[in-house]
Amino acid sequence: MLWIALYLPNLSLETLTRALATPEPQAVAESHCIVACDGKALARGVRPGMSAAAATALARELVIHPRSAADETESLLGLAGWATQFTPSVALELPDALVLEVSGSFRLFAGAQRIVAGLHKGCAQMGFTAVVAAAPTPRGASMLARAGCERFVADPAKLERALADLSVRVLTQDADTLEALAAIGMSCVADVLGLPRAGLARRFGPKLLDDLDRALGRAPDPRTFFTPPTAFHARLELPAEVTQAEALLFATRRLFVQLEGFLAARVAGVRGLALRLYHRAARFTEVPIGFVAPSRDAAHLTALARERLGGLALPDPVRALALAADDIVPFGGEALALFADSSPAPGDWERLVERLRARLGAVAVHGVAIAEDHRPERASRTREPSAGARTAHAPDVAFRPFWLLPSPRPLAEIAAVPQHGGELQLLAGPERIESGWWDGAEVARDYFVAQAPDHSLVWVYRSRGEPSGWFLHGLFA
């Protein structure tokens, strides 16, 4: 077995600040003490462990956020759902790490290195700093990662040597235990391993020895694996209010990357999303995003969100945003050709329709279906765009134009010859249509293809009912 640990050393800070880049230095405090800060704050002398008052004195523009353990846990749960695309065996190691058993995924990902690269890339895209390490035991991998040591120890015989040089801080986070170990000269794991086990258990309790035994594979270390939810819901708090909708695209992409991993684990896609922009007093603006075909590609989702947000006027500044995906459906793989083909991908038209709808609105872009009616104005109907075949038999439309006027236009006559910018020359026809007697919209027409004086082709008819005379109904390209 091989376990990969994903340790997030800046989870408390990045949970609150990853949604938006700000010029001010940022820090997180708990009980008036700084627990994490960003690079801009470090450059001004702020350090974890100092008081919030001292940090503010060093950097007057410092923005200090209260620590939120609940938000950190939500971030970790979201990361666990995203990480299940690499293996279904993902376990939480609270408060700031995940462990993944990946030996069953080697064939799919062609080895552990591609999994590690995918973990690094995805965490960076979601705005998290990650330390990744691997070992034959979950506790051993976690200890390596928490020490900041990105090592990959696959041989159980080499695990003890790899852990021996680590600081004793990887064994426990209890301050009293660390102080007691330092008092007797214990600085690394090798020093602790050299002590008599009975004396170590009497002085520090059995937990320290149990953790060491689990890390070295001498004792079992059962884990409860994370079960992803059936629907996707994620929320991002903004470190500062946003007044322009386009500025939210950066944070929205963070959520789309998380959604992509969640869907990849389920071999699924979504047919629609709901992006909520939260204002003050719990008010929100909902931005729906629909798809012609199920999708999960983060880049494509971002492109659609850019179109929707680009034309959106915010009623109030935005403080947080949330993404919900409930309409999750199985996602079929794309069939590839045996040989290289330069023709467009089959799904390109679907993405074009989705982009147009995002920009123009869903009502403005639709498909056309054939209706079982010989009257030209009723021979088609709107429908959802799809690549499906026509569902009804159509009349012979070889001599019908693509462009029909919204309503037929009466034409003048001179000596019974229709006029349109001059005398029309009838080229083909008549096509007789008599229909509609059963629904109160009866027509009796003889259609002709005619040529105008400027050599353009038009579609005209002579009505044998009411009103009578010649009418222009369509234009040929």
SETI-874157 format. One line per 3 residues: number of its first residue (from 1); their letters; for each residue x, y, z of N, C-alpha, C. Coordinates in pm, whole numbers. Atoms other than C-alpha are relative to their C-alpha. Example, Ala and Ser with C-alpha at 12.3 -4.5 7.8 and 13.67 -1.06 7.14 Angstrom:
<kezas>
1 = as = 89 -119 0 1230 -450 780 90 120 0  -82 -119 -6 1367 -106 714 -77 109 73
</kezas>
This chain:
<kezas>
1 = mlw = 84 -120 0 0 0 0 88 125 0  -70 -128 -1 108 357 -59 -101 110 31  86 -110 -43 -44 656 115 66 132 -37
4 = ial = -46 -137 28 -14 1017 2 -69 93 98  54 -100 -93 -58 1292 259 0 136 -68  15 -134 55 -183 1634 151 -17 94 118
7 = ylp = 0 -89 -117 -93 1887 420 -14 144 -47  30 -139 36 -223 2245 404 46 91 113  -54 -77 -113 2 2457 626 -65 136 19
10 = nls = 60 -134 -10 -182 2784 550 -152 -5 -13  144 16 20 -538 2652 558 -80 109 69  78 -100 -74 -660 2898 822 -2 134 -72
13 = let = -7 -128 72 -543 3196 614 -63 -11 -138  47 12 138 -620 3068 264 -150 -26 -9  145 16 -2 -973 2967 361 -71 134 -10
16 = ltr = 63 -132 -6 -1047 3336 416 48 95 -109  -58 -98 92 -828 3501 152 20 -50 -143  -31 53 133 -801 3270 -151 -97 48 -108
19 = ala = 101 -41 98 -1111 3417 -318 36 129 -71  -25 -133 57 -959 3757 -392 139 46 38  -132 -58 -27 -614 3909 -426 -18 144 46
22 = tpe = 14 -135 -55 -587 4224 -212 138 62 20  -131 -64 -19 -307 4482 -183 43 6 147  -35 -11 -142 -325 4490 198 54 -133 52
25 = pqa = -45 124 -64 -132 4237 409 -114 -62 81  109 73 -65 -359 3970 557 56 -90 110  -39 90 -109 -345 3773 881 -125 -58 63
28 = vae = 109 65 -73 -561 3539 1089 39 -5 146  -28 -3 -143 -590 3571 1465 -100 -86 75  86 78 -90 -729 3349 1740 39 36 142
31 = shc = -25 -44 -137 -765 3472 2097 104 111 4  -87 -117 8 -588 3797 2002 146 -36 -30  -135 43 35 -287 3601 1876 4 -38 -148
34 = iva = -13 30 142 -168 3580 1515 36 -147 -18  -29 141 25 -183 3221 1391 51 -22 -142  -48 14 139 -108 3278 1019 -1 138 -65
37 = cdg = -5 -128 72 -13 3563 787 59 -25 -139  -48 18 137 68 3612 419 138 60 -18  -135 -47 26 394 3711 253 17 149 21
40 = kal = -9 -145 -19 317 4085 261 10 36 149  -9 -24 -144 266 4068 636 135 -45 55  -132 46 -44 583 3863 685 108 102 -35
43 = arg = -99 -100 42 778 4128 492 0 122 91  10 -113 -92 659 4386 746 33 -38 143  -43 43 -132 778 4181 1041 -103 -74 81
46 = vrp = 104 73 -72 452 4012 1139 35 -148 0  -32 142 -12 502 3657 1267 -111 -72 76  95 79 -80 268 3381 1386 49 -10 144
49 = gms = -33 7 -141 256 3374 1765 1 134 69  1 -131 -64 277 3749 1823 -144 47 21  134 -51 -28 -17 3944 1960 -51 82 -118
52 = aaa = 60 -77 108 -261 4112 1724 36 148 13  -35 -141 -20 -179 4450 1879 142 28 -50  -137 -19 48 194 4406 1812 7 -8 -151
55 = ata = 1 12 145 123 4296 1457 -54 126 -66  57 -123 55 -92 4604 1395 97 116 13  -99 -106 -18 182 4825 1533 109 -10 -108
58 = lar = -102 18 103 428 4676 1282 -54 32 -140  60 -23 132 188 4698 986 -140 59 21  126 -67 -31 -88 4957 1030 -111 -37 -98
61 = elv = 101 34 100 -262 4851 708 -38 -148 6  26 143 -11 -273 4485 823 -148 -26 21  139 44 -17 -617 4324 783 2 -132 76
64 = ihp = 0 118 -85 -676 4073 1062 -139 -63 -2  126 73 3 -947 3810 1019 -9 -93 120  14 100 -109 -1086 3606 1310 2 -141 -58
67 = rsa = -9 137 48 -1011 3239 1273 -136 -67 6  127 72 6 -1307 3022 1168 28 -148 -20  -25 144 8 -1263 2654 1249 -105 -68 -89
70 = ade = 105 60 82 -1597 2577 1081 29 19 -148  -33 -24 141 -1489 2739 754 119 -84 -43  -116 84 34 -1157 2552 766 -43 -145 -24
73 = tes = 49 137 18 -1340 2222 807 -76 -12 -132  72 2 128 -1568 2311 513 98 -3 -118  -101 1 106 -1262 2385 301 64 -137 -13
76 = llg = -62 132 3 -1107 2053 398 -95 -105 -58  98 91 57 -1429 1868 316 -13 20 -151  4 -27 144 -1442 2041 -22 121 -57 -71
79 = lag = -121 58 58 -1084 1937 -90 -8 -153 -3  15 146 -1 -1167 1579 9 -89 -45 -115  86 34 114 -1452 1572 -244 72 14 -132
82 = wat = -78 -20 122 -1219 1710 -510 104 -110 -17  -109 99 6 -943 1459 -424 -49 -139 -33  49 134 31 -1170 1159 -476 10 -33 -149
85 = qft = -24 32 141 -1101 1191 -848 127 -85 -17  -123 78 8 -762 1030 -775 -15 -138 63  24 127 -68 -885 753 -543 -125 14 85
88 = psv = 115 -9 -91 -1205 670 -356 39 -9 147  -46 19 -138 -994 607 -43 67 128 50  -47 -129 -52 -962 959 98 -49 13 143
91 = ale = 36 -16 -142 -956 1018 475 44 137 49  -34 -129 -60 -959 1342 671 99 -21 114  -90 -4 -116 -677 1415 911 -7 142 54
94 = lpd = 27 -133 -52 -812 1712 1100 116 49 84  87 -101 60 -757 1995 1121 42 46 -139  -54 -66 119 -549 2056 808 68 -96 -98
97 = alv = -67 94 90 -457 1742 611 -97 -107 -49  70 116 56 -588 1459 395 102 -111 -23  -85 113 38 -446 1110 342 -76 -82 -104
100 = lev = 61 72 112 -512 915 20 74 -131 -20  -60 128 32 -450 545 -38 -9 -17 -152  -1 -14 145 -343 543 -404 56 -122 -74
103 = sgs = -62 113 71 -194 201 -481 -94 -59 -106  93 51 99 -512 100 -665 -19 91 -119  17 -96 108 -489 407 -891 122 12 -91
106 = frl = -123 -14 78 -141 352 -1034 -22 -24 -149  18 32 142 -259 193 -1357 -77 113 -71  80 -107 61 -514 468 -1422 84 125 -23
109 = fag = -78 -123 10 -266 750 -1360 146 -25 -38  -136 33 42 51 570 -1474 102 36 108  -96 -20 -107 219 590 -1134 -39 112 95
112 = aqr = 31 -97 -106 223 805 -822 39 141 -37  -48 -135 31 410 1099 -976 -107 84 -67  107 -76 65 116 1199 -1195 -109 37 100
115 = iva = 97 -34 -104 -114 1184 -894 50 118 82  -59 -108 -77 122 1406 -698 -4 132 -79  4 -120 83 147 1650 -989 -142 55 -9
118 = glh = 139 -45 5 -233 1660 -1015 -45 63 130  34 -60 -129 -267 1729 -643 59 139 14  -63 -132 -8 -19 2015 -659 -70 101 -91
121 = kgc = 61 -91 96 -177 2168 -969 -140 43 44  136 -32 -41 -533 2145 -843 -5 88 123  -1 -83 -121 -453 2287 -499 41 142 -33
124 = aqm = -42 -135 39 -271 2581 -658 -113 73 -71  110 -64 72 -568 2648 -889 -114 38 94  103 -34 -98 -802 2646 -588 47 99 104
127 = gft = -52 -101 -92 -574 2881 -396 56 -54 130  -56 59 -121 -424 2640 -143 147 -34 -19  -139 46 -4 -59 2585 -55 2 -141 56
130 = avv = 4 140 -41 1 2211 -30 140 -58 10  -121 80 -13 283 1988 92 -43 -146 -15  41 136 33 262 1635 -50 116 -95 29
133 = aaa = -101 102 -30 449 1329 79 -67 -136 -5  53 135 13 408 954 42 79 -96 87  -63 103 -84 479 655 268 -90 -122 2
136 = ptp = 83 121 -7 356 298 324 -110 7 105  103 -14 -103 146 416 624 -57 141 -6  58 -135 5 -98 709 648 63 94 102
139 = rga = -61 -84 -102 54 836 971 142 39 -41  -136 -32 45 406 814 826 -1 106 -109  10 -101 105 303 1010 515 -37 135 58
142 = sml = 40 -125 -63 134 1270 733 115 66 75  -115 -56 -73 446 1312 949 100 62 -96  -92 -56 99 664 1364 642 -52 132 -56
145 = ara = 57 -121 57 425 1622 497 -2 113 102  5 -105 -102 385 1811 826 138 55 31  -136 -49 -18 761 1837 849 47 83 -120
148 = gce = -39 -74 121 759 2009 507 93 -79 -89  -93 86 71 945 1713 363 -74 -75 -110  69 63 112 815 1618 17 79 -121 -48
151 = rfv = -71 122 32 961 1270 18 -100 -109 -34  86 109 43 819 954 -138 71 -131 36  -62 121 -54 910 646 63 -96 -115 -28
154 = adp = 87 112 36 760 336 -97 40 -129 71  -51 123 -62 976 72 81 -21 8 152  21 -4 -146 854 -6 437 130 -11 79
157 = akl = -126 16 -72 1210 -101 532 75 132 15  -69 -130 -5 1324 258 467 -80 106 74  87 -101 -60 1041 428 650 57 53 132
160 = era = -52 -46 -129 1199 437 998 116 96 -18  -114 -90 24 1514 594 861 -48 135 -52  51 -126 54 1309 855 673 -63 86 109
163 = lad = 66 -76 -107 1116 951 987 95 40 111  -89 -21 -115 1412 943 1224 53 142 8  -60 -133 -1 1549 1283 1119 -102 112 18
166 = lsv = 102 -105 -12 1217 1467 1156 -3 56 141  14 -65 -130 1155 1711 1439 -108 -69 83  100 61 -88 961 1585 1740 -135 70 -13
169 = rvl = 126 -73 16 695 1844 1649 -99 -76 -89  92 77 84 554 1597 1395 -73 -108 80  61 104 -81 467 1357 1680 -124 49 72
172 = tqd = 111 -53 -79 228 1584 1868 -6 151 -15  19 -145 -1 84 1934 1877 -25 51 141  21 -40 -138 49 1936 2255 123 75 52
175 = adt = -112 -85 -41 265 2219 2391 71 -58 124  -63 54 -121 324 2051 2731 88 -120 -34  -81 117 39 446 1727 2567 126 45 -72
178 = lea = -117 -50 71 679 1919 2335 100 63 96  -90 -63 -99 818 2117 2628 71 -105 84  -61 106 -79 878 1799 2827 105 -77 -81
181 = laa = -99 66 84 1055 1632 2534 125 86 -17  -116 -88 13 1276 1936 2488 81 4 129  -70 -7 -129 1360 1936 2859 95 -118 21
184 = igm = -88 115 -16 1513 1588 2833 89 -19 -124  -94 1 111 1702 1672 2513 -48 -72 -124  55 69 118 1468 1514 2258 -30 104 -108
187 = scv = 22 -97 107 1487 1712 1933 -52 -63 -129  46 65 123 1411 1456 1661 -63 -135 34  70 127 -22 1213 1133 1619 98 -110 38
190 = adv = -100 103 -34 1532 925 1636 32 0 149  -25 -7 -144 1591 1052 1991 -111 -70 78  113 61 -69 1244 940 2096 3 -152 -19
193 = lgl = -6 143 26 1286 600 1931 109 -69 83  -108 58 -80 1605 548 2135 -31 -14 146  36 10 -141 1425 583 2469 -66 -133 31
196 = pra = 70 123 -41 1300 279 2664 -150 18 -13  143 -14 26 938 214 2569 -80 10 129  75 -2 -125 820 147 2923 8 136 66
199 = gla = -16 -131 -61 965 471 3057 -69 109 -80  66 -98 86 833 667 2758 -151 -3 23  144 12 -22 481 532 2818 -38 53 137
202 = rrf = 32 -51 -133 494 612 3193 2 152 3  -16 -145 -11 607 970 3135 -95 76 -92  78 -76 98 409 1069 2824 -133 -66 -36
205 = gpk = 124 67 31 124 820 2816 13 -89 -123  -11 97 110 48 548 2560 -21 62 -139  34 -55 132 -69 782 2282 124 27 -85
208 = lld = -121 -32 75 281 892 2182 60 -126 -62  -52 126 53 398 531 2146 -92 -59 -106  95 54 98 79 430 1965 14 71 -134
211 = dld = -16 -76 125 127 709 1710 128 -40 -71  -125 43 60 487 604 1653 -14 -138 -64  19 135 53 388 240 1607 -84 2 -128
214 = ral = 82 -10 121 118 337 1355 79 60 -115  -79 -64 105 358 561 1166 100 -98 -61  -100 95 48 615 279 1140 -60 -130 -52
217 = gra = 65 121 49 359 16 1044 3 -116 97  -4 107 -99 399 -180 1367 -137 -27 60  136 15 -53 34 -129 1464 -98 42 -109
220 = pdp = 98 -38 104 -280 -108 1250 -46 143 18  46 -139 -2 -407 236 1159 -124 12 -89  121 -3 84 -766 197 1033 -49 144 -20
223 = rtf = 49 -133 35 -918 499 860 -144 -10 -51  135 -12 53 -1274 604 787 6 90 -122  -15 -75 124 -1292 714 426 -118 95 -22
226 = ftp = 97 -105 28 -1475 1023 312 -100 -46 -106  105 30 97 -1808 975 131 -49 130 -61  42 -127 61 -1878 1254 -122 -152 15 5
229 = pta = 145 -23 2 -2224 1414 -109 -56 -24 -140  65 27 128 -2476 1354 -386 -9 125 -87  4 -127 75 -2480 1722 -489 116 87 45
232 = fha = -115 -86 -28 -2217 1994 -499 -49 136 50  28 -133 -53 -2241 2303 -281 129 52 63  -123 -59 -55 -1947 2531 -204 -19 151 11
235 = rle = 13 -143 -27 -1912 2883 -69 137 60 24  -125 -73 -21 -1631 3138 -69 -31 136 61  11 -134 -59 -1611 3435 164 107 89 -63
238 = lpa = -94 -93 60 -1445 3741 13 68 82 109  -69 -80 -102 -1177 3921 216 -36 148 -4  44 -139 13 -1315 4253 88 -121 3 -93
241 = evt = 119 -10 85 -1640 4366 -74 40 31 -143  -25 -18 143 -1651 4358 -453 -119 74 -61  106 -80 60 -1848 4615 -652 -17 -25 -149
244 = qae = 8 30 142 -1776 4494 -1008 -14 -150 -19  27 143 17 -1919 4160 -1121 117 -73 -65  -110 66 69 -1622 4085 -1350 113 -36 95
247 = all = -106 29 -97 -1389 4096 -1049 -25 -129 76  32 125 -69 -1566 3787 -914 44 -123 -78  -36 115 84 -1440 3568 -1199 115 -79 60
250 = fat = -115 67 -61 -1115 3490 -1016 -47 -99 106  50 87 -106 -1302 3349 -716 -88 -111 -57  89 100 61 -1556 3173 -937 79 -114 -60
253 = rrl = -82 106 58 -1282 2983 -1116 51 -96 108  -41 87 -110 -1159 2851 -779 -108 -106 26  109 94 -26 -1502 2694 -728 -19 -97 -116
256 = fvq = 17 88 115 -1517 2556 -1082 105 -111 -2  -104 104 -7 -1186 2370 -1035 -41 -105 103  46 94 -102 -1325 2217 -717 -115 -85 -53
259 = leg = 112 73 58 -1645 2122 -900 48 -102 -103  -50 91 103 -1449 1965 -1187 54 -128 63  -51 119 -68 -1267 1729 -949 -110 -82 62
262 = fla = 114 70 -60 -1589 1644 -768 -75 -82 -105  72 70 105 -1758 1550 -1096 84 -109 -64  -87 103 56 -1456 1362 -1231 -1 -125 86
265 = arv = 5 115 -89 -1469 1137 -925 -128 -80 -20  129 67 20 -1833 1056 -1003 -24 -39 -145  15 22 144 -1774 1025 -1381 -134 61 -44
268 = agv = 126 -68 23 -2051 1282 -1415 23 140 -52  -1 -139 44 -2133 1622 -1557 -123 69 55  116 -77 -46 -2383 1897 -1482 -71 61 -119
271 = rgl = 79 -63 104 -2666 2034 -1693 -38 143 34  30 -136 -40 -2699 2354 -1498 65 32 133  -62 -47 -123 -2538 2559 -1222 -75 123 50
274 = alr = 55 -122 -60 -2656 2828 -984 112 68 77  -103 -79 -67 -2402 3093 -885 -70 111 77  65 -101 -84 -2520 3306 -594 103 100 50
277 = lyh = -84 -109 -45 -2364 3643 -514 -67 62 122  62 -44 -125 -2432 3736 -151 40 144 32  -18 -139 -39 -2477 4098 -43 -22 12 151
280 = raa = 27 -22 -142 -2539 4255 295 -142 -46 33  131 39 -52 -2835 4146 508 -51 -130 -66  33 132 54 -2828 3794 354 -72 6 -134
283 = rft = 59 -8 134 -2958 3922 20 98 -58 -101  -89 59 100 -2824 3753 -292 -57 21 -140  35 -2 142 -2824 3774 -671 35 -136 -57
286 = evp = -25 133 56 -2859 3440 -849 30 11 -149  -42 1 140 -2679 3387 -1180 -7 -144 -49  8 138 51 -2799 3066 -1351 88 -18 -123
289 = igf = -83 35 116 -2568 2896 -1603 -48 -135 -50  53 123 58 -2721 2635 -1833 89 -54 -110  -81 67 100 -2570 2385 -2074 -89 -75 -98
292 = vap = 69 80 101 -2683 2223 -2396 25 -148 26  -39 137 -32 -2497 1904 -2301 74 1 134  -69 3 -129 -2359 1793 -1962 148 34 -15
295 = srd = -139 -46 6 -2020 1949 -1887 60 -2 139  -72 -12 -127 -1754 1952 -1617 135 70 -17  -128 -62 30 -1463 2136 -1781 7 138 65
298 = aah = -9 -126 -74 -1353 2419 -1550 26 119 -92  -29 -110 92 -1215 2629 -1838 -125 43 -75  124 -33 70 -1545 2607 -2026 -100 68 94
301 = lta = 89 -62 -97 -1746 2688 -1713 42 144 28  -50 -135 -24 -1524 2990 -1654 -34 92 -116  34 -82 116 -1580 3113 -2010 -147 40 1
304 = lar = 142 -34 -8 -1958 3095 -1963 -26 100 112  18 -94 -111 -1935 3270 -1626 50 139 -38  -50 -131 45 -1729 3547 -1788 -106 73 -83
307 = erl = 106 -62 81 -2010 3609 -2038 -114 49 89  112 -38 -85 -2275 3614 -1764 35 116 91  -38 -106 -93 -2082 3832 -1523 36 130 -71
310 = ggl = -41 -119 74 -1959 4068 -1795 -112 101 -19  112 -92 21 -2305 4216 -1849 -89 16 121  82 -4 -121 -2428 4197 -1489 29 126 81
313 = alp = -12 -118 -87 -2490 4514 -1287 -38 -42 141  25 42 -138 -2460 4442 -915 -85 103 72  81 -96 -76 -2733 4597 -700 70 50 125
316 = dpv = -74 -34 -121 -2500 4599 -397 135 -71 -5  -128 71 -5 -2139 4501 -318 -17 -145 43  7 144 -28 -2074 4127 -294 99 -34 110
319 = ral = -83 41 -113 -1940 3976 26 41 -148 -6  -30 144 11 -1947 3605 -61 -69 -53 -125  66 66 112 -2036 3372 -345 -7 -148 26
322 = ala = 23 143 -19 -2168 3019 -356 -37 -63 -133  28 74 123 -2194 2757 -628 -75 -127 37  82 119 -24 -2462 2488 -636 -19 -74 -131
325 = add = 22 86 116 -2484 2196 -879 -79 -121 47  87 109 -43 -2780 1965 -817 -36 -94 -114  41 81 116 -2855 1842 -1170 122 -73 -56
328 = ivp = -119 77 36 -2573 1587 -1192 -43 -126 -76  36 114 85 -2592 1326 -1469 126 -75 -42  -118 75 48 -2361 1048 -1596 62 70 -121
331 = fgg = -75 -70 104 -2093 1184 -1826 64 -103 -91  -56 95 95 -2018 980 -2138 133 46 -54  -130 -33 56 -1665 966 -2269 -11 36 -147
334 = eal = -2 -43 139 -1577 1118 -2605 64 -110 -87  -54 99 92 -1526 875 -2893 105 65 -90  -110 -56 77 -1192 941 -3061 21 -81 -127
337 = alf = -27 67 127 -1098 861 -3420 131 -77 7  -123 80 4 -833 603 -3500 115 83 -54  -103 -84 60 -642 854 -3713 -28 146 33
340 = ads = 13 -143 -29 -579 1224 -3661 -100 64 -95  104 -64 80 -868 1438 -3781 1 149 31  -5 -145 -20 -857 1813 -3833 -138 62 10
343 = spa = 135 -55 -8 -1236 1851 -3830 -31 40 144  32 -43 -136 -1393 2028 -3530 -52 -114 86  49 101 -94 -1472 1825 -3221 -152 0 -2
346 = pgd = 146 9 7 -1833 1697 -3207 -71 95 95  68 -84 -98 -1910 1907 -2898 21 148 -19  -28 -142 16 -1789 2239 -3037 -126 82 -19
349 = wer = 122 -76 24 -2134 2345 -3155 -76 20 131  69 -14 -127 -2274 2281 -2808 60 113 83  -64 -107 -76 -2017 2509 -2649 -27 137 -61
352 = lve = 34 -126 65 -2088 2776 -2909 -139 46 42  136 -36 -41 -2460 2765 -2825 0 49 145  -4 -41 -141 -2380 2787 -2453 62 138 16
355 = rlr = -61 -133 -7 -2153 3088 -2506 -98 107 -49  97 -97 53 -2418 3262 -2718 -114 22 99  108 -16 -99 -2686 3194 -2459 47 80 121
358 = arl = -52 -75 -114 -2463 3323 -2181 8 149 -32  -15 -141 38 -2412 3645 -2376 -133 64 -37  122 -59 53 -2754 3696 -2539 -125 -35 78
361 = gav = 117 46 -71 -2988 3512 -2306 -52 -131 -58  45 132 44 -3145 3166 -2324 -112 9 -103  114 -11 92 -3455 3289 -2510 46 36 -141
364 = avh = -44 -49 131 -3252 3444 -2792 65 -107 -86  -70 106 75 -3079 3119 -2896 -77 -130 19  77 124 -10 -3281 2810 -2975 20 -82 -127
367 = gva = -4 86 117 -3302 2518 -3214 -130 10 -78  118 1 86 -3552 2465 -3496 -35 -144 -31  50 133 32 -3764 2156 -3544 -107 11 -107
370 = iae = 100 4 107 -3985 2060 -3839 -135 -38 59  136 30 -42 -4359 2067 -3775 -77 -61 -117  79 67 105 -4610 1855 -3966 -110 94 -49
373 = dhr = 95 -99 53 -4774 2147 -4146 57 55 -130  -47 -49 128 -4751 2258 -4510 3 152 -8  -5 -145 0 -4813 2624 -4429 139 46 40
376 = per = -140 -34 -29 -4465 2783 -4441 18 65 136  -17 -70 -128 -4521 3007 -4137 -21 -92 119  22 94 -109 -4618 2700 -3932 76 -131 -21
379 = asr = -72 123 33 -4378 2444 -4079 119 -26 91  -112 21 -94 -4123 2487 -3800 -40 50 137  23 -43 -138 -4113 2536 -3425 133 6 71
382 = tre = -123 -10 -77 -3850 2629 -3171 10 -117 97  -24 106 -96 -3693 2368 -2945 139 20 58  -133 -4 -57 -3388 2310 -2732 102 -45 -105
385 = psa = -102 41 98 -3071 2293 -2947 50 -140 32  -55 134 -17 -2953 1938 -3003 49 -48 -135  -52 58 124 -2775 1725 -3257 -90 -111 -52
388 = gar = 88 108 40 -3073 1491 -3293 -58 20 -139  59 -6 133 -3237 1409 -3624 -138 63 9  132 -61 0 -3558 1580 -3727 -103 -105 38
391 = tah = 97 92 -58 -3865 1429 -3567 -129 -7 -78  123 4 77 -4129 1488 -3834 33 3 -148  -18 -3 145 -4169 1442 -4208 -30 141 -51
394 = apd = 17 -136 51 -4132 1767 -4397 -40 -7 -146  28 -7 143 -4272 1870 -4733 127 26 -78  -117 -28 85 -4035 1907 -5025 30 148 5
397 = vaf = -33 -141 -17 -3858 2232 -4943 117 40 -88  -115 -30 86 -3606 2229 -5228 -9 139 -59  16 -132 62 -3755 2550 -5371 -57 100 99
400 = rpf = 44 -95 -101 -3827 2725 -5044 121 76 53  -112 -81 -51 -3612 3009 -4910 24 -27 148  -33 14 -142 -3435 3003 -4576 -62 114 81
403 = wll = 49 -117 -73 -3554 3354 -4482 -145 25 -35  141 -38 15 -3927 3409 -4433 -23 133 69  38 -126 -64 -4074 3751 -4362 -88 -29 121
406 = psp = 88 23 -117 -4248 3786 -4023 -145 -16 -40  135 16 55 -4571 3825 -4220 6 34 -148  -3 -28 143 -4643 3821 -4595 -27 148 -30
409 = rpl = 11 -142 36 -4609 4164 -4760 -76 12 -133  74 -16 126 -4868 4270 -5026 86 65 -107  -73 -55 114 -4724 4345 -5371 -97 70 -95
412 = aei = 80 -68 102 -4850 4589 -5627 -3 -84 -127  14 71 128 -4969 4456 -5964 -17 102 -113  21 -76 125 -4943 4603 -6312 -30 -102 -108
415 = aav = 45 94 102 -5139 4415 -6573 14 -143 49  -1 131 -65 -5166 4120 -6331 140 -55 22  -138 43 -24 -4783 4105 -6302 46 60 133
418 = pqh = -45 -54 -128 -4644 4138 -5945 124 88 -16  -110 -95 6 -4401 4423 -5878 76 0 133  -85 -12 -120 -4105 4434 -5635 130 68 -44
421 = gge = -112 -74 56 -3860 4709 -5729 -2 -6 -152  16 18 143 -3992 4656 -6079 -76 -129 -26  77 118 38 -4154 4371 -6266 73 -128 39
424 = lql = -56 129 -38 -4098 4022 -6124 -17 -100 -113  6 105 101 -4016 3737 -6359 -15 -134 71  25 128 -65 -4166 3408 -6248 86 -108 -63
427 = lag = -94 101 49 -3907 3128 -6276 -48 -142 23  43 136 -33 -4063 2826 -6109 -130 7 79  127 7 -70 -4403 2728 -5979 -110 -36 -98
430 = per = 38 -27 -138 -4670 2710 -5892 13 -122 92  12 101 -106 -4647 2513 -5565 -129 31 74  133 -29 -58 -5007 2491 -5449 -8 -52 142
433 = ies = 20 37 -141 -5081 2490 -5077 -143 37 38  134 -20 -53 -5433 2448 -4946 -7 -78 131  -9 64 -132 -5441 2378 -4573 -60 91 105
436 = gww = 41 -78 -116 -5563 2489 -4233 -149 16 17  145 -17 -13 -5936 2452 -4279 -51 -45 136  48 57 -126 -5960 2263 -3948 30 88 122
439 = dga = -35 -82 -117 -5804 2532 -3724 -33 148 -17  41 -138 18 -5955 2852 -3860 101 89 -66  -102 -80 69 -5639 2966 -4042 23 -56 -139
442 = eva = -7 63 132 -5721 2832 -4388 74 89 -99  -70 -70 107 -5490 2927 -4678 -22 -75 -130  6 56 135 -5518 2873 -5053 95 84 -85
445 = rdy = -105 -80 62 -5198 2986 -5224 71 -78 -111  -89 53 104 -4989 2932 -5536 133 72 12  -132 -60 -22 -4618 2990 -5462 84 -8 -127
448 = fva = -90 -7 114 -4361 3094 -5724 137 49 47  -134 -57 -12 -3985 3151 -5732 10 106 -109  -2 -111 96 -3938 3490 -5897 133 72 9
451 = qap = -123 -78 6 -3647 3708 -6006 -34 148 -10  22 -143 0 -3642 4080 -5927 91 67 -103  -86 -70 97 -3489 4344 -6160 147 4 41
454 = dhs = -141 1 -43 -3169 4339 -5945 57 -141 3  -40 141 14 -3144 3961 -6016 -4 -77 132  20 77 -124 -3223 3863 -5656 -122 -88 -16
457 = lvw = 111 95 5 -3456 3568 -5601 -89 19 121  97 -18 -107 -3773 3604 -5399 -104 -110 -12  106 102 -5 -4057 3376 -5298 -132 72 16
460 = vyr = 127 -73 0 -4403 3510 -5379 -113 -100 -18  115 85 23 -4750 3369 -5385 -120 86 -41  127 -62 36 -5089 3453 -5531 -107 -68 83
463 = srg = 103 54 -88 -5369 3410 -5283 -130 -16 -75  130 26 61 -5688 3251 -5401 -111 8 105  100 -19 -105 -5861 3321 -5072 -8 146 39
466 = eps = 7 -137 -53 -5899 3628 -4851 117 23 94  11 -100 108 -5717 3860 -4881 60 -56 -130  -47 48 129 -5652 3808 -5249 112 88 -52
469 = gwf = -107 -77 61 -5365 3927 -5466 135 -68 16  -138 50 -8 -4986 3884 -5478 65 45 131  -69 -28 -126 -4768 3867 -5165 144 -50 -7
472 = lhg = -140 41 -17 -4394 3853 -5091 12 -72 135  -7 77 -124 -4322 3579 -4834 142 -37 42  -133 41 -39 -3951 3496 -4846 107 52 -95
475 = lfa = -116 -46 78 -3603 3587 -4972 103 -112 -5  -107 97 15 -3341 3353 -5111 134 70 24  -132 -58 -27 -2976 3405 -5016 61 49 -130
</kezas>
